């Protein structure tokens, strides 16, 4: 392996640098796997990731997605009966969320009972004071429901069973 390297970071050419320097840059994260590198004897510039021994080995798995789970499988949009049923629930839930969101009825319509009971109890047990917050949540959720496409609503709230917002 030659001891001097040239590299391209954000479209700018740099170098020559010693192999030790480029390895230090890679270890510090200043050289990414998609940055291009070249040294004497190479036919063309190449991404630094596949070059053996240039980047430190990956010792940790990639980060877990934000939800911690794989995204739900999208059912075929051709399954029109399920999407049509979800569409009617979407309209009913959206209107209920906007008009009487503080009671959680929009969540009962979708079959999401635990959050619906929480909203209802907060409204009732605070003698209506908590209704202000619950109504704001219902209003926002109602608007979100009605602005989603039927397929997106079906995927998010029927298949994915998303409870809040």
C-alpha positions in Angstrom: 0.0 0.0 0.0 1.4 3.4 -1.0 2.0 5.8 1.9 0.5 9.0 0.4 -3.2 9.4 -0.3 -5.4 12.1 -2.0 -9.0 12.5 -0.9 -12.0 14.5 -1.9 -14.3 15.8 0.8 -17.4 17.8 -0.2 -16.2 18.0 -3.7 -12.7 19.5 -2.8 -9.5 17.7 -3.5 -7.0 17.4 -0.6 -3.6 15.8 -0.2 -1.2 14.3 -0.4 -1.5 12.9 3.2 0.2 10.0 4.8 -1.7 6.8 5.3 -1.5 7.4 9.1 -3.1 10.8 8.7 -6.0 9.6 6.5 -6.6 6.7 9.0 -6.7 9.3 11.9 -9.2 11.4 9.8 -11.4 8.4 9.3 -11.3 7.4 13.0 -12.2 11.0 13.9 -15.1 11.0 11.4 -13.6 13.6 9.2 -13.3 11.1 6.3 -16.6 9.4 5.5 -17.1 6.1 3.7 -18.6 8.0 0.7 -15.6 10.4 0.4 -13.4 9.6 -2.6 -9.8 8.6 -2.2 -6.9 7.9 -4.7 -3.3 6.9 -4.5 -0.6 6.2 -7.0 -1.3 2.9 -8.8 -5.1 3.2 -8.7 -6.9 3.6 -12.0 -9.5 6.0 -10.7 -10.9 7.7 -7.5 -13.0 5.3 -5.4 -15.1 5.6 -2.3 -13.1 5.2 0.9 -15.5 2.7 2.5 -14.6 -0.3 0.4 -10.8 0.3 0.6 -9.4 -2.4 2.9 -7.8 -1.1 6.1 -8.5 2.6 5.4 -11.6 3.1 7.6 -11.9 1.7 11.1 -14.0 -1.5 11.2 -17.6 -1.1 12.2 -17.9 -2.4 15.8 -21.4 -1.4 16.6 -24.7 -2.2 14.9 -26.5 0.7 13.2 -28.9 2.8 15.3 -32.3 1.4 16.0 -35.1 3.2 14.1 -37.0 5.9 16.1 -40.0 3.7 16.8 -37.9 0.7 17.8 -39.8 -1.4 15.3 -39.8 -2.0 11.6 -42.4 0.0 9.8 -45.6 -1.8 9.4 -46.2 -3.7 6.1 -48.3 -1.8 3.7 -51.2 -3.8 2.5 -52.0 -3.6 -1.2 -54.0 -0.5 -2.0 -56.0 -2.8 -4.2 -57.6 -4.2 -1.0 -60.3 -1.6 -1.5 -62.8 -2.9 1.0 -60.5 -2.4 4.0 -59.4 1.1 2.7 -63.1 2.1 2.0 -64.1 1.0 5.5 -61.2 2.9 7.0 -62.2 5.9 4.9 -65.7 6.0 6.4 -64.1 5.8 9.9 -61.7 8.5 8.9 -64.5 10.9 8.2 -66.5 10.1 11.3 -63.4 10.2 13.5 -62.2 13.5 12.0 -65.6 15.2 12.5 -65.9 13.9 16.0 -62.4 15.0 16.9 -63.0 18.5 15.7 -66.5 18.9 17.3 -66.2 16.9 20.5 -62.6 16.0 20.8 -62.4 16.4 24.5 -64.6 13.3 25.0 -62.3 11.0 23.0 -65.2 9.8 20.8 -63.0 10.0 17.7 -60.7 7.4 19.2 -63.6 5.2 20.2 -64.7 5.3 16.5 -61.3 4.0 15.5 -61.3 1.3 18.2 -58.4 2.9 20.1 -60.0 2.5 23.5 -57.2 3.2 26.0 -56.4 6.7 24.8 -60.2 7.3 24.3 -60.9 6.4 28.0 -57.9 8.6 29.1 -59.3 11.6 27.2 -62.8 11.0 28.6 -61.6 10.6 32.2 -59.4 13.7 32.0 -62.3 15.8 30.8 -64.8 14.4 33.4 -62.6 14.1 36.4 -61.2 17.6 36.2 -64.7 19.0 36.0 -64.2 20.2 32.5 -60.9 22.1 33.1 -58.9 19.3 31.4 -61.4 19.5 28.5 -59.5 22.5 27.1 -56.4 20.5 26.6 -58.3 17.4 25.4 -60.3 19.4 23.0 -57.1 20.9 21.5 -55.7 17.4 21.1 -59.0 16.2 19.5 -59.1 19.2 17.2 -55.6 18.6 15.9 -56.2 14.9 15.5 -59.4 15.5 13.7 -57.7 17.8 11.2 -54.8 15.3 10.8 -57.3 12.5 10.1 -59.2 14.5 7.5 -56.0 15.7 5.7 -54.5 12.2 5.2 -55.3 10.2 2.0 -57.4 7.2 2.6 -54.5 4.8 2.0 -52.2 6.8 4.3 -54.9 6.9 7.0 -55.5 3.1 6.7 -51.8 2.4 6.9 -51.2 4.7 9.9 -54.3 4.2 12.1 -55.7 0.9 11.1 -52.6 -1.2 10.3 -50.1 0.8 12.4 -52.6 1.4 15.2 -51.1 4.8 16.0 -52.8 6.1 19.2 -51.8 9.8 19.4 -51.5 12.4 16.7 
